[in-house]
């Protein structure tokens, strides 16, 4: 197992929108801008020794990590063409990184467990198939907490800060807009002032020169943001951002601001 080395800069952290199920891989026109973004993103990053993915599609009562050496894929979507269930992405696991993360969580008093049988869900394999199609970079997936408590996810990010010394890529895989009933499944983009208000709030919050306490307070009380519950009737696709922001503890920059399934969505890099 290759060692995860220290590097001169901080670990790379990104939060992005992973799209609607397998549609980005199936050539859906409503995902064209997202696909272009993800295919181009690796050229703007250092090649990591390993990848940690916090996916919106895995919740557990305590933080859980994939511990298998060759995790299978979980096709956690339904009603798509047969080829959506033939997608492959044989990325290896990284037990060494799992052990390191579990130790960091223990030091912070955060209960965790390792699941050696759990596979990678589409919040991992859809974006990574676009970014790193050769599937050679060892990857670990980490769950959200089923409580969906924002302060707990910020704390989880803070516990991971020692990983900043390692050459890893941390991905918060969610969706900055996730109201299924409001998407345009034909991919037709239209002005949505309520969504714009929330996306602009996210940009100001994540990129602004704020103190750690001010930024985390706003993320903890994100429901007070403009149109928050319209954009996130349920917050599982937002909370990977909380983990990323809690870990980074510095302003982000916008790396994507475009339409997916007819709705504006944003991505950040720290």
Buried (B, 14 or more C-beta within 10 A) or exposed (E): EEEBEEBEEBBBBBBBBBBBBBBBBBEBEBBBBBBEBBEEBBEEEEEBBBBBBBBBBBBBEEBBBBBBEEBEBBBBBEEBEEEBEEBEBEBBBBBBBBEBBBEBBEEBEBEBBBBEEBBBBBBBBBBBBBBBEEBEBBBBBBBBBEEBBBBBBBBBBBBBBBBBBBBBBBBBBBBBBBBEEBBBEEBEBEEBEBBEBBBBBBBEBBBEEBEEEEBBEBBBEBEEBBBBEBBBEEBBBBBBBBBBBBBBBEBBEBBBBBBBBBBBBBBBBB
